[in-house]
Amino acid sequence: MISHAHEGTTASAFTRVNVAAARRLGLSPDGYVHLLGLAPEHLDGDGYRTPSATNIRIWESATVHAPWTEVAQLVTEESVLGALGVWDYLITSAPTPLDGLRDAAAYLAALGDAGTETLRITEDGADITISHFNEADLTYDAARAIRAYMLGLLQRRLGDAMRSRLVPVRVALAAQAPRRHDALTELYGTEAIDFEVPVSSITFRAAELKAPNPHAQPGLSAVLRRHAEQSLAAAIPLHGWLDHFRSVLAAGHAEGSTQTLASVARRMALSSRTLQRRLDEHGTTWSGEVENLRRASVTRLLQNTDLSVEAVAALSGYADARVLRRAVRRWYGQTPGSLRRAVVP
């Protein structure tokens, strides 16, 4: 269900929430807008996954600007229902809040970095505990804030599901105790907060989480799970500079704009010479990257549409159908018509 390619990345929706919180804190965009994943074409849609390092950098800047407890509270406030995409509705649309939690844990990659974050649900008599596993240092303010936020987010979504605020039985944070607890007390609605525990967790009454969701719709959870899987499968993970370059190249191609090395360099705020050098450092070339993009475009259009060869050539950046036919012959040793009937790995 979840490709290893998604590890080290988060949903762009999560990044948008972090950026919104950074703006509310008054952080200067100059400190983070250059980070991979924050270009408008990456941030404003859900087609890309942001590097986890980019989100961590924003949290680090935020916790320098304000106490980690207040940062956690602020990001939770920014995480209104729907802000985090399909993951939100996995919780709120399930037959019971507990069912929603189980889906949220199974599809955590639809929100965060499944390579480093895990949710576990345990039942103990009258209580149900949701544990959030994260291996960062207890003394690291950004990690403290993220842990506190994750528990606050879960509490908020459970309240969204039941249309009322749920007060936890207890909260435990894998973080050193702060000087002041008021932001956390306000966040969770309780003073029953323990610190310096091995694993962060939040506990609720089982009766509350097992109560029927009065707004659940039969079959909707299955639809949302499929949507989460499809979104993950289609998303492009941004791991480094080469991913960034390819996403800019693909965005220009999708827009139908003329793709030249100079035009792409301008979009990346680089000189043409620097772009060529960076491509060389990554073991590739401009012509090779353009060829690969066109090959993927031609293959997809031929196998998934009924467009004519002439139309496919025009959409893929070729001068005419003859040039496209020569390219398909070079790639696959067959004609475009044969490619339409073939299965290409």
Solvent accessible surface area in square Angstrom, and as a share of the most:
residue,aa,sasa,rsa
1,M,127,0.57
2,I,56,0.28
3,S,55,0.35
4,H,150,0.67
5,A,48,0.37
6,H,10,0.04
7,E,73,0.33
8,G,33,0.32
9,T,0,0.00
10,T,7,0.04
11,A,14,0.11
12,S,3,0.02
13,A,5,0.04
14,F,20,0.08
15,T,0,0.00
16,R,74,0.27
17,V,7,0.04
18,N,3,0.02
19,V,4,0.02
20,A,30,0.23
21,A,3,0.02
22,A,0,0.00
23,R,160,0.58
24,R,134,0.49
25,L,33,0.16
26,G,55,0.53
27,L,22,0.11
28,S,68,0.44
29,P,68,0.43
30,D,118,0.61
31,G,37,0.36
32,Y,7,0.03
33,V,79,0.45
34,H,122,0.55
35,L,29,0.14
36,L,36,0.18
37,G,1,0.01
38,L,16,0.08
39,A,24,0.19
40,P,94,0.59
41,E,57,0.26
42,H,2,0.01
43,L,19,0.09
44,D,104,0.54
45,G,32,0.31
46,D,101,0.52
47,G,39,0.37
48,Y,30,0.11
49,R,7,0.03
50,T,2,0.01
51,P,12,0.08
52,S,18,0.11
53,A,73,0.57
54,T,6,0.04
55,N,4,0.02
56,I,67,0.34
57,R,103,0.37
58,I,3,0.02
59,W,4,0.01
60,E,62,0.28
61,S,36,0.23
62,A,5,0.04
63,T,16,0.09
64,V,134,0.77
65,H,101,0.45
66,A,14,0.11
67,P,76,0.48
68,W,13,0.05
69,T,7,0.04
70,E,82,0.37
71,V,1,0.00
72,A,0,0.00
73,Q,28,0.13
74,L,20,0.10
75,V,4,0.02
76,T,6,0.03
77,E,75,0.34
78,E,38,0.17
79,S,0,0.00
80,V,76,0.44
81,L,75,0.37
82,G,29,0.28
83,A,31,0.24
84,L,2,0.01
85,G,29,0.28
86,V,22,0.13
87,W,0,0.00
88,D,0,0.00
89,Y,85,0.32
90,L,1,0.00
91,I,0,0.00
92,T,11,0.06
93,S,16,0.10
94,A,0,0.00
95,P,77,0.48
96,T,26,0.15
97,P,0,0.00
98,L,7,0.04
99,D,47,0.24
100,G,0,0.00
101,L,1,0.01
102,R,116,0.42
103,D,18,0.09
104,A,0,0.00
105,A,26,0.20
106,A,54,0.42
107,Y,15,0.06
108,L,10,0.05
109,A,1,0.00
110,A,14,0.11
111,L,5,0.02
112,G,10,0.10
113,D,9,0.05
114,A,37,0.29
115,G,43,0.41
116,T,82,0.48
117,E,30,0.14
118,T,64,0.37
119,L,13,0.07
120,R,132,0.48
121,I,39,0.20
122,T,67,0.39
123,E,82,0.37
124,D,111,0.57
125,G,74,0.71
126,A,68,0.53
127,D,21,0.11
128,I,0,0.00
129,T,26,0.15
130,I,1,0.00
131,S,16,0.11
132,H,3,0.01
133,F,58,0.24
134,N,30,0.16
135,E,174,0.78
136,A,37,0.29
137,D,88,0.46
138,L,65,0.32
139,T,78,0.45
140,Y,76,0.29
141,D,53,0.28
142,A,1,0.01
143,A,4,0.03
144,R,30,0.11
145,A,0,0.00
146,I,31,0.16
147,R,6,0.02
148,A,0,0.00
149,Y,1,0.00
150,M,14,0.06
151,L,0,0.00
152,G,2,0.02
153,L,0,0.00
154,L,0,0.00
155,Q,6,0.03
156,R,77,0.28
157,R,0,0.00
158,L,0,0.00
159,G,10,0.09
160,D,35,0.18
161,A,0,0.00
162,M,40,0.18
163,R,141,0.51
164,S,64,0.41
165,R,140,0.51
166,L,13,0.07
167,V,80,0.46
168,P,6,0.04
169,V,42,0.24
170,R,103,0.37
171,V,1,0.00
172,A,17,0.13
173,L,0,0.00
174,A,3,0.02
175,A,0,0.00
176,Q,72,0.32
177,A,55,0.43
178,P,22,0.14
179,R,246,0.90
180,R,168,0.61
181,H,79,0.35
182,D,78,0.40
183,A,8,0.06
184,L,0,0.00
185,T,36,0.21
186,E,114,0.51
187,L,18,0.09
188,Y,0,0.00
189,G,31,0.30
190,T,21,0.12
191,E,147,0.66
192,A,46,0.36
193,I,19,0.10
194,D,77,0.40
195,F,33,0.14
196,E,106,0.48
197,V,34,0.20
198,P,128,0.81
199,V,47,0.27
200,S,0,0.00
201,S,18,0.12
202,I,0,0.00
203,T,2,0.01
204,F,0,0.00
205,R,119,0.43
206,A,10,0.07
207,A,82,0.64
208,E,60,0.27
209,L,0,0.00
210,K,98,0.41
211,A,30,0.23
212,P,107,0.68
213,N,9,0.04
214,P,96,0.60
215,H,94,0.42
216,A,32,0.24
217,Q,117,0.52
218,P,140,0.88
219,G,52,0.50
220,L,52,0.26
221,S,14,0.09
222,A,35,0.27
223,V,72,0.42
224,L,24,0.12
225,R,79,0.29
226,R,128,0.47
227,H,91,0.40
228,A,0,0.00
229,E,66,0.30
230,Q,114,0.51
231,S,46,0.30
232,L,4,0.02
233,A,87,0.67
234,A,80,0.62
235,A,13,0.10
236,I,78,0.40
237,P,24,0.15
238,L,0,0.00
239,H,92,0.41
240,G,27,0.26
241,W,40,0.14
242,L,30,0.15
243,D,37,0.19
244,H,40,0.18
245,F,0,0.00
246,R,106,0.39
247,S,2,0.02
248,V,2,0.01
249,L,4,0.02
250,A,30,0.23
251,A,14,0.11
252,G,0,0.00
253,H,36,0.16
254,A,88,0.69
255,E,117,0.53
256,G,67,0.64
257,S,54,0.35
258,T,112,0.65
259,Q,44,0.19
260,T,61,0.36
261,L,24,0.12
262,A,43,0.33
263,S,21,0.14
264,V,1,0.00
265,A,1,0.01
266,R,169,0.62
267,R,105,0.38
268,M,19,0.08
269,A,94,0.73
270,L,49,0.24
271,S,64,0.41
272,S,44,0.28
273,R,193,0.70
274,T,31,0.18
275,L,0,0.00
276,Q,101,0.45
277,R,124,0.45
278,R,67,0.25
279,L,2,0.01
280,D,108,0.56
281,E,110,0.49
282,H,76,0.34
283,G,72,0.69
284,T,24,0.14
285,T,80,0.47
286,W,52,0.18
287,S,79,0.51
288,G,27,0.26
289,E,7,0.03
290,V,22,0.13
291,E,51,0.23
292,N,86,0.44
293,L,39,0.19
294,R,72,0.26
295,R,91,0.33
296,A,60,0.47
297,S,6,0.04
298,V,0,0.00
299,T,21,0.12
300,R,128,0.47
301,L,13,0.06
302,L,3,0.01
303,Q,59,0.26
304,N,111,0.57
305,T,45,0.26
306,D,147,0.76
307,L,65,0.32
308,S,59,0.38
309,V,24,0.14
310,E,101,0.45
311,A,32,0.25
312,V,0,0.00
313,A,1,0.00
314,A,74,0.57
315,L,101,0.50
316,S,0,0.00
317,G,41,0.39
318,Y,22,0.08
319,A,97,0.75
320,D,50,0.26
321,A,9,0.07
322,R,167,0.61
323,V,47,0.27
324,L,0,0.00
325,R,104,0.38
326,R,148,0.54
327,A,1,0.01
328,V,0,0.00
329,R,128,0.47
330,R,152,0.55
331,W,35,0.12
332,Y,50,0.19
333,G,50,0.48
334,Q,45,0.20
335,T,59,0.34
336,P,4,0.03
337,G,31,0.30
338,S,35,0.23
339,L,0,0.00
340,R,75,0.27
341,R,190,0.69
342,A,33,0.25
343,V,144,0.83
344,V,35,0.20
345,P,169,1.06
